Amino acid sequence: MRLILIRHPQPLAEPGLCYGSTDLPVLPGEPERVLAALHASVAIPANAPIYTSPLQRCAALAHLLGKPTFDARLRELHFGGWEMRRWDDIPRADVDAWAADLAHYRPGGGESATDAALRVLSFRASLLQQAHTDAVIVCHAGVMRLLMAYEPGKDAAQTALRAASAAHRIGYGEAVILEATR
């Protein structure tokens, strides 16, 4: 199955803010701008199902693409007490503790990368049970990185570490195409 992963448009948030699973709106006009750019660069099959994170920064674009199915497993990592704080205001010792245990540390007391990988891999497994040729997934950079990091035989913690070690920055509205097999 071909997965067309699309990162949400730019949210209405100041630069340097940790917003993870906070439900932020997008900048005015961004969904339309991203849609135009996608149509110019990616062939999205008319019959492909559209799955999206329920967060409004994803849903805004997904609704423009068609009739989406919302799936909470596609939401971004929950950063607990770090949500809506400036990254510069988060104590360096806390960030270092996260860096020392990327798979299991719960930033801000929120969700670990392994927790996020478990739900994202659950979504992936459910999707592959269906008989689609293509699927469009509007989600977040962290979710995209986890889907891109999937490797058969690796568990959620290994997938989380692989995603964290990938040196790939995913821009707002960027699309990545994956061939997914069971």
Number of C-alpha atoms within 10 A of each C-alpha: 16 15 21 21 26 27 24 30 29 19 19 13 14 10 9 12 15 21 22 18 18 18 15 16 17 20 13 12 9 20 24 14 13 21 17 11 14 17 11 9 11 12 9 14 12 9 11 17 17 19 23 29 25 21 22 17 27 31 24 20 26 27 14 12 19 14 11 20 15 19 16 13 20 27 26 23 23 23 21 17 13 19 18 17 14 14 16 10 11 14 9 11 9 14 14 11 13 18 13 11 13 20 23 16 19 21 22 17 12 17 17 23 28 22 18 24 29 19 17 25 20 14 16 19 13 10 16 15 9 9 8 14 13 21 21 22 29 32 29 28 23 23 26 22 23 24 22 19 20 21 13 9 8 12 14 23 19 18 26 27 19 18 24 18 12 12 8 10 9 16 14 16 25 17 23 15 15 14 10 15 10 9
